[in-house]
Amino acid sequence: MPLKAKMHPPLAVSLKVPPAGEENAQFRALLRREGLRMTPERSIILEEIFKVEGHFQPDDLLVRFRTNGVRISRATIYRTLDLLVSCGLVRREIFTGGVHYERAHDVEGHAHHDHLVCISCSAIFEFHNSEIERLQEVVCREFDFEPHSHSHQISGLCAGCRQRAAAV
């Protein structure tokens, strides 16, 4: 079965109201449990993350906020991302190019996928392959293991980097 991979467009910033509904409620519930409040900065970060298609790094948010005149500190971005990871709305992935974040797979509109990571340009390609998923289930049954989640990534060279290397 052929792999369907996609790369995502760059992050865009908007200062609209944060996501309504379950995600916002889930985040607010965590903040209440931790004795924290929903600040305007946290709202802006939450809203922006739920518009992002694909992976991003904290400094991507920082640069885009500053470009658009939004003053949010790097520390606030990192702390908010930690909170979003702890409440299950955001996933943290470690790739060749560093730590990246993305919306959690169980969040509406964001399906489970795996990753191809270019070791040269750090491009991240998402893919889903039913056969890989089926084999993971087989392995878990063989070991009488109950899976809760997994992260699958393949490191290598993308077509563009291979072509550039061949042209040299």
N, C-alpha and C positions, 0 to 999 in steps of 0.2 A: 504494500500500500504506500503510495507516495506521501511524503511529508508536506504539510501545508504550513509554511512559515511566513511570518509577517514582521516587518519592522514598523515602528510607530513614529508618527510625526513629532516634532518638538513640542515641548510644554508651552501652553499659552496661559496668560494670567487674566483673570477677571475678578472684579471686586463685588460680585453679586452675593446674595444671601446664601449661606451654607446649605448643604443638602438637607432637605426635609425628610421626615420619615424615620425609618428604622435605624439607619446609620447615625444620624444626628442624635437620636434617642440613646443609642448604644454608647456613643461617646460621652454624652452628658451624664449617663448613669455611672460610667467609670469615674468621671471627674467628681461626681458627688461622693462616691465611695472613698475616693482618695482625699476628700476634703478640698478639692480644687474647684475653680469656677471656669465657665466658658468665657474666655476673654475675646475681644475683637480679633486679636492676632490668631488665636486658635481657630476661630470661625473661618477666617480667611484661608488659613492653611488647609483646614478640612475641606472647604469648598473647592479649592484649587486641586487638591489631590483627587477628588472624585470627578474632575473633568479630564484628568490625564489619562491618555490611552497608552498603556505600556509602562516601562520602567523609568525611574528618575532618581537622581541623587539629590541630597539635601542642598548642595550648592546650586543645582539647577533652579530650585525654588528661590533661593536667596538672590541670584542674579536677576531672575525675572521680576521678583518683587521690587528690587531696587530700580530696575529699568523702568518700571511703571510707577515709581514714586511711592511705593509702599514700604514703610520702615518696619521691618521685622528682623530681629537679630538672628544670627546663626544659631545661638544657643536655644532660642525659643523654637526654632524649626526642629532642631534635634530632639529637644524635650517633648515637643508635640508628636513627633514621629514615634518616639518611644512609647508614649501613651496610646497612640493609635495601633501600634503593634501589640501592646499588652491587652487591648480590648478586642483584638482579632479583626480589625477593619483594614489593616495594612500588613503586608508581608515584607520582611527584610531578607534580601538575598545577597550572598557574597559571590561576586564574579571576578574575573581576571582584572577588570577595570576598577575594582573596589566594591563598596557596599551600595546596593541599589534597593529601591523600594517600589512597591506596586500595590494596587488594591488587592485585598484578599480574594482568593478564588471563589469563596462562597458568597461574596457580595454580588448582588444582582447585576447582571450585565458583564460579569468578568468570569469567564469559564476557566476551568482547570487547563493548564498547559505546561509544557516543559520548555527547556531553553537550549539554544545553540549559541555559544559565546565565542566571538573571534578573538584570538589571543594577540592579534596584531593591532586592529583598530578599535577593539572593545565593543563592536556592534553586538546587540542581543537580538536574536530571532526567536520568536515564540512558535511552538508547534504542538500539535496534538496528534497522537498516533494510537489508534484503538488497539493495535497488536501489542504495543509496549504496555499499555494499561492492563490488557488481559494477562500478559506474562507476569506482571507485578502481583496480580491477584493469585495466580498459580503459585508463585514463590511464597507468598504469605500463607496460603493454605498448606503448602508442604512443611512449613515451619510452625504451623498452628499459631500464627501471628495475626493479631488484630491491628491493621493499619489505621492510623488517625490522619496522617498526612505524609507527603513525600515531596522531595525536591529533586528533579532530575535535570542535569545540565551536561552538555557535551561541549568540550573546548576544542577549538581547531581554527582553521583559516577559512574565512569567507571567500566567495568567488572573486570579489573585487580585489582583495589583498593578494590572492593567488595570481590574478592577472597582472597586477602591478609588479609583483616579484618576478614573474616570467618576462616582463618587458624590460627589466633592468639588465 
